[in-house]
Amino acid sequence: MQSQLNIPRVTYTSKLATYMRKKGWRHIAIEQASACGCCVDLSEVTTRFVDDAAADKLRAKGCVELHGELGSVLVARGMEYDNSVELGLRSFFGAKDITVRGIRSWSL
């Protein structure tokens, strides 16, 4: 369990906050996707908006739950994060993408 001293401060950019309020999103999942191959192993941070039911399933898996101004941020186990986490929103050909600063896949 995460100690109270290591809980980061979560902030949202105004663009993300406006989008979440408009669409009714309350939870963001931050996970890692890992590819293992013969030449290189790679881990990337993935993000997505989740509804209440999906958030409950992630909680049951034992993810770390951080609280931001608009809801919860559910971080997969084993990921590393700084004292401050900033979440933002960008658009790529109309598709929305959540940007993350301060959370990364595990490192050696």
PyMOL commands that place a pseudoatom at each C-alpha (Angstrom):
pseudoatom trace, name=CA, resn=MET, resi=1, chain=A, elem=C, hetatm=0, pos=[0.000, 0.000, 0.000]
pseudoatom trace, name=CA, resn=GLN, resi=2, chain=A, elem=C, hetatm=0, pos=[1.243, 3.474, -0.864]
pseudoatom trace, name=CA, resn=SER, resi=3, chain=A, elem=C, hetatm=0, pos=[2.216, 5.568, 2.158]
pseudoatom trace, name=CA, resn=GLN, resi=4, chain=A, elem=C, hetatm=0, pos=[0.662, 8.996, 2.697]
pseudoatom trace, name=CA, resn=LEU, resi=5, chain=A, elem=C, hetatm=0, pos=[4.057, 10.671, 2.243]
pseudoatom trace, name=CA, resn=ASN, resi=6, chain=A, elem=C, hetatm=0, pos=[4.457, 9.405, -1.335]
pseudoatom trace, name=CA, resn=ILE, resi=7, chain=A, elem=C, hetatm=0, pos=[1.058, 10.416, -2.716]
pseudoatom trace, name=CA, resn=PRO, resi=8, chain=A, elem=C, hetatm=0, pos=[1.623, 12.802, -5.617]
pseudoatom trace, name=CA, resn=ARG, resi=9, chain=A, elem=C, hetatm=0, pos=[-0.325, 15.954, -6.320]
pseudoatom trace, name=CA, resn=VAL, resi=10, chain=A, elem=C, hetatm=0, pos=[-2.446, 15.410, -9.464]
pseudoatom trace, name=CA, resn=THR, resi=11, chain=A, elem=C, hetatm=0, pos=[-3.290, 18.392, -11.659]
pseudoatom trace, name=CA, resn=TYR, resi=12, chain=A, elem=C, hetatm=0, pos=[-5.267, 18.636, -14.892]
pseudoatom trace, name=CA, resn=THR, resi=13, chain=A, elem=C, hetatm=0, pos=[-4.740, 21.127, -17.698]
pseudoatom trace, name=CA, resn=SER, resi=14, chain=A, elem=C, hetatm=0, pos=[-7.740, 23.351, -18.343]
pseudoatom trace, name=CA, resn=LYS, resi=15, chain=A, elem=C, hetatm=0, pos=[-8.245, 21.667, -21.735]
pseudoatom trace, name=CA, resn=LEU, resi=16, chain=A, elem=C, hetatm=0, pos=[-8.523, 18.222, -20.128]
pseudoatom trace, name=CA, resn=ALA, resi=17, chain=A, elem=C, hetatm=0, pos=[-10.728, 19.476, -17.281]
pseudoatom trace, name=CA, resn=THR, resi=18, chain=A, elem=C, hetatm=0, pos=[-13.144, 21.112, -19.742]
pseudoatom trace, name=CA, resn=TYR, resi=19, chain=A, elem=C, hetatm=0, pos=[-13.289, 17.962, -21.891]
pseudoatom trace, name=CA, resn=MET, resi=20, chain=A, elem=C, hetatm=0, pos=[-13.900, 15.666, -18.904]
pseudoatom trace, name=CA, resn=ARG, resi=21, chain=A, elem=C, hetatm=0, pos=[-16.706, 17.868, -17.571]
pseudoatom trace, name=CA, resn=LYS, resi=22, chain=A, elem=C, hetatm=0, pos=[-18.299, 18.099, -21.017]
pseudoatom trace, name=CA, resn=LYS, resi=23, chain=A, elem=C, hetatm=0, pos=[-18.186, 14.312, -21.600]
pseudoatom trace, name=CA, resn=GLY, resi=24, chain=A, elem=C, hetatm=0, pos=[-18.924, 13.294, -18.001]
pseudoatom trace, name=CA, resn=TRP, resi=25, chain=A, elem=C, hetatm=0, pos=[-15.706, 11.343, -17.454]
pseudoatom trace, name=CA, resn=ARG, resi=26, chain=A, elem=C, hetatm=0, pos=[-14.612, 10.892, -13.826]
pseudoatom trace, name=CA, resn=HIS, resi=27, chain=A, elem=C, hetatm=0, pos=[-11.805, 8.338, -14.031]
pseudoatom trace, name=CA, resn=ILE, resi=28, chain=A, elem=C, hetatm=0, pos=[-8.559, 7.964, -15.953]
pseudoatom trace, name=CA, resn=ALA, resi=29, chain=A, elem=C, hetatm=0, pos=[-6.655, 4.678, -16.148]
pseudoatom trace, name=CA, resn=ILE, resi=30, chain=A, elem=C, hetatm=0, pos=[-2.884, 4.768, -16.578]
pseudoatom trace, name=CA, resn=GLU, resi=31, chain=A, elem=C, hetatm=0, pos=[-1.332, 1.427, -17.450]
pseudoatom trace, name=CA, resn=GLN, resi=32, chain=A, elem=C, hetatm=0, pos=[1.691, 0.069, -19.238]
pseudoatom trace, name=CA, resn=ALA, resi=33, chain=A, elem=C, hetatm=0, pos=[1.860, -1.878, -22.457]
pseudoatom trace, name=CA, resn=SER, resi=34, chain=A, elem=C, hetatm=0, pos=[4.932, -4.060, -22.777]
pseudoatom trace, name=CA, resn=ALA, resi=35, chain=A, elem=C, hetatm=0, pos=[6.338, -5.669, -25.894]
pseudoatom trace, name=CA, resn=CYS, resi=36, chain=A, elem=C, hetatm=0, pos=[9.006, -8.311, -25.607]
pseudoatom trace, name=CA, resn=GLY, resi=37, chain=A, elem=C, hetatm=0, pos=[10.963, -9.332, -28.648]
pseudoatom trace, name=CA, resn=CYS, resi=38, chain=A, elem=C, hetatm=0, pos=[14.208, -10.899, -29.702]
pseudoatom trace, name=CA, resn=CYS, resi=39, chain=A, elem=C, hetatm=0, pos=[15.935, -7.522, -30.140]
pseudoatom trace, name=CA, resn=VAL, resi=40, chain=A, elem=C, hetatm=0, pos=[14.428, -5.201, -27.556]
pseudoatom trace, name=CA, resn=ASP, resi=41, chain=A, elem=C, hetatm=0, pos=[11.981, -5.091, -24.657]
pseudoatom trace, name=CA, resn=LEU, resi=42, chain=A, elem=C, hetatm=0, pos=[9.804, -2.000, -24.546]
pseudoatom trace, name=CA, resn=SER, resi=43, chain=A, elem=C, hetatm=0, pos=[7.266, -0.587, -22.096]
pseudoatom trace, name=CA, resn=GLU, resi=44, chain=A, elem=C, hetatm=0, pos=[5.018, 2.367, -22.884]
pseudoatom trace, name=CA, resn=VAL, resi=45, chain=A, elem=C, hetatm=0, pos=[2.526, 4.282, -20.770]
pseudoatom trace, name=CA, resn=THR, resi=46, chain=A, elem=C, hetatm=0, pos=[-1.067, 3.958, -21.986]
pseudoatom trace, name=CA, resn=THR, resi=47, chain=A, elem=C, hetatm=0, pos=[-3.996, 6.097, -20.854]
pseudoatom trace, name=CA, resn=ARG, resi=48, chain=A, elem=C, hetatm=0, pos=[-7.756, 5.934, -21.268]
pseudoatom trace, name=CA, resn=PHE, resi=49, chain=A, elem=C, hetatm=0, pos=[-10.958, 7.323, -19.837]
pseudoatom trace, name=CA, resn=VAL, resi=50, chain=A, elem=C, hetatm=0, pos=[-12.949, 4.721, -17.895]
pseudoatom trace, name=CA, resn=ASP, resi=51, chain=A, elem=C, hetatm=0, pos=[-16.475, 4.596, -16.522]
pseudoatom trace, name=CA, resn=ASP, resi=52, chain=A, elem=C, hetatm=0, pos=[-17.440, 3.647, -12.953]
pseudoatom trace, name=CA, resn=ALA, resi=53, chain=A, elem=C, hetatm=0, pos=[-17.730, -0.098, -13.710]
pseudoatom trace, name=CA, resn=ALA, resi=54, chain=A, elem=C, hetatm=0, pos=[-14.285, -0.262, -15.316]
pseudoatom trace, name=CA, resn=ALA, resi=55, chain=A, elem=C, hetatm=0, pos=[-12.831, 1.777, -12.445]
pseudoatom trace, name=CA, resn=ASP, resi=56, chain=A, elem=C, hetatm=0, pos=[-14.232, -0.757, -9.960]
pseudoatom trace, name=CA, resn=LYS, resi=57, chain=A, elem=C, hetatm=0, pos=[-12.586, -3.607, -11.914]
pseudoatom trace, name=CA, resn=LEU, resi=58, chain=A, elem=C, hetatm=0, pos=[-9.244, -1.814, -11.863]
pseudoatom trace, name=CA, resn=ARG, resi=59, chain=A, elem=C, hetatm=0, pos=[-9.559, -1.211, -8.113]
pseudoatom trace, name=CA, resn=ALA, resi=60, chain=A, elem=C, hetatm=0, pos=[-10.208, -4.939, -7.628]
pseudoatom trace, name=CA, resn=LYS, resi=61, chain=A, elem=C, hetatm=0, pos=[-6.939, -5.670, -9.465]
pseudoatom trace, name=CA, resn=GLY, resi=62, chain=A, elem=C, hetatm=0, pos=[-5.111, -3.630, -6.829]
pseudoatom trace, name=CA, resn=CYS, resi=63, chain=A, elem=C, hetatm=0, pos=[-4.072, -0.568, -8.787]
pseudoatom trace, name=CA, resn=VAL, resi=64, chain=A, elem=C, hetatm=0, pos=[-2.906, 2.579, -7.026]
pseudoatom trace, name=CA, resn=GLU, resi=65, chain=A, elem=C, hetatm=0, pos=[-5.711, 5.136, -6.819]
pseudoatom trace, name=CA, resn=LEU, resi=66, chain=A, elem=C, hetatm=0, pos=[-4.727, 8.780, -6.895]
pseudoatom trace, name=CA, resn=HIS, resi=67, chain=A, elem=C, hetatm=0, pos=[-7.286, 11.518, -6.425]
pseudoatom trace, name=CA, resn=GLY, resi=68, chain=A, elem=C, hetatm=0, pos=[-7.421, 14.596, -8.594]
pseudoatom trace, name=CA, resn=GLU, resi=69, chain=A, elem=C, hetatm=0, pos=[-9.795, 17.520, -8.737]
pseudoatom trace, name=CA, resn=LEU, resi=70, chain=A, elem=C, hetatm=0, pos=[-12.175, 15.748, -11.166]
pseudoatom trace, name=CA, resn=GLY, resi=71, chain=A, elem=C, hetatm=0, pos=[-12.078, 12.165, -9.970]
pseudoatom trace, name=CA, resn=SER, resi=72, chain=A, elem=C, hetatm=0, pos=[-9.711, 9.269, -9.627]
pseudoatom trace, name=CA, resn=VAL, resi=73, chain=A, elem=C, hetatm=0, pos=[-6.583, 8.362, -11.523]
pseudoatom trace, name=CA, resn=LEU, resi=74, chain=A, elem=C, hetatm=0, pos=[-6.059, 4.602, -11.462]
pseudoatom trace, name=CA, resn=VAL, resi=75, chain=A, elem=C, hetatm=0, pos=[-2.384, 3.712, -11.909]
pseudoatom trace, name=CA, resn=ALA, resi=76, chain=A, elem=C, hetatm=0, pos=[-1.293, 0.140, -12.642]
pseudoatom trace, name=CA, resn=ARG, resi=77, chain=A, elem=C, hetatm=0, pos=[0.928, -1.532, -10.086]
pseudoatom trace, name=CA, resn=GLY, resi=78, chain=A, elem=C, hetatm=0, pos=[4.642, -1.280, -10.690]
pseudoatom trace, name=CA, resn=MET, resi=79, chain=A, elem=C, hetatm=0, pos=[4.604, 2.122, -12.334]
pseudoatom trace, name=CA, resn=GLU, resi=80, chain=A, elem=C, hetatm=0, pos=[6.729, 4.938, -10.957]
pseudoatom trace, name=CA, resn=TYR, resi=81, chain=A, elem=C, hetatm=0, pos=[5.550, 8.472, -10.316]
pseudoatom trace, name=CA, resn=ASP, resi=82, chain=A, elem=C, hetatm=0, pos=[6.938, 11.773, -9.135]
pseudoatom trace, name=CA, resn=ASN, resi=83, chain=A, elem=C, hetatm=0, pos=[5.634, 14.059, -6.384]
pseudoatom trace, name=CA, resn=SER, resi=84, chain=A, elem=C, hetatm=0, pos=[3.652, 15.981, -8.997]
pseudoatom trace, name=CA, resn=VAL, resi=85, chain=A, elem=C, hetatm=0, pos=[1.609, 14.485, -11.851]
pseudoatom trace, name=CA, resn=GLU, resi=86, chain=A, elem=C, hetatm=0, pos=[0.147, 16.583, -14.658]
pseudoatom trace, name=CA, resn=LEU, resi=87, chain=A, elem=C, hetatm=0, pos=[-2.516, 15.256, -17.010]
pseudoatom trace, name=CA, resn=GLY, resi=88, chain=A, elem=C, hetatm=0, pos=[-3.385, 17.011, -20.250]
pseudoatom trace, name=CA, resn=LEU, resi=89, chain=A, elem=C, hetatm=0, pos=[-5.291, 16.505, -23.488]
pseudoatom trace, name=CA, resn=ARG, resi=90, chain=A, elem=C, hetatm=0, pos=[-4.203, 16.642, -27.091]
pseudoatom trace, name=CA, resn=SER, resi=91, chain=A, elem=C, hetatm=0, pos=[-6.039, 15.909, -30.278]
pseudoatom trace, name=CA, resn=PHE, resi=92, chain=A, elem=C, hetatm=0, pos=[-4.624, 13.991, -33.237]
pseudoatom trace, name=CA, resn=PHE, resi=93, chain=A, elem=C, hetatm=0, pos=[-6.856, 13.992, -36.326]
pseudoatom trace, name=CA, resn=GLY, resi=94, chain=A, elem=C, hetatm=0, pos=[-9.890, 14.314, -34.049]
pseudoatom trace, name=CA, resn=ALA, resi=95, chain=A, elem=C, hetatm=0, pos=[-8.912, 11.501, -31.699]
pseudoatom trace, name=CA, resn=LYS, resi=96, chain=A, elem=C, hetatm=0, pos=[-8.358, 12.580, -28.093]
pseudoatom trace, name=CA, resn=ASP, resi=97, chain=A, elem=C, hetatm=0, pos=[-5.226, 11.508, -26.265]
pseudoatom trace, name=CA, resn=ILE, resi=98, chain=A, elem=C, hetatm=0, pos=[-4.443, 11.976, -22.574]
pseudoatom trace, name=CA, resn=THR, resi=99, chain=A, elem=C, hetatm=0, pos=[-0.917, 13.238, -21.952]
pseudoatom trace, name=CA, resn=VAL, resi=100, chain=A, elem=C, hetatm=0, pos=[0.938, 12.377, -18.750]
pseudoatom trace, name=CA, resn=ARG, resi=101, chain=A, elem=C, hetatm=0, pos=[3.897, 13.989, -17.033]
pseudoatom trace, name=CA, resn=GLY, resi=102, chain=A, elem=C, hetatm=0, pos=[5.260, 12.492, -13.837]
pseudoatom trace, name=CA, resn=ILE, resi=103, chain=A, elem=C, hetatm=0, pos=[4.266, 8.840, -14.348]
pseudoatom trace, name=CA, resn=ARG, resi=104, chain=A, elem=C, hetatm=0, pos=[6.391, 6.308, -16.210]
pseudoatom trace, name=CA, resn=SER, resi=105, chain=A, elem=C, hetatm=0, pos=[6.864, 2.606, -16.673]
pseudoatom trace, name=CA, resn=TRP, resi=106, chain=A, elem=C, hetatm=0, pos=[9.184, 0.968, -14.168]
pseudoatom trace, name=CA, resn=SER, resi=107, chain=A, elem=C, hetatm=0, pos=[12.901, 1.419, -14.632]
pseudoatom trace, name=CA, resn=LEU, resi=108, chain=A, elem=C, hetatm=0, pos=[16.002, -0.386, -13.462]
for i in range(1, 108): cmd.bond("trace and resi %d" % i, "trace and resi %d" % (i + 1))
show_as sticks, trace
zoom trace
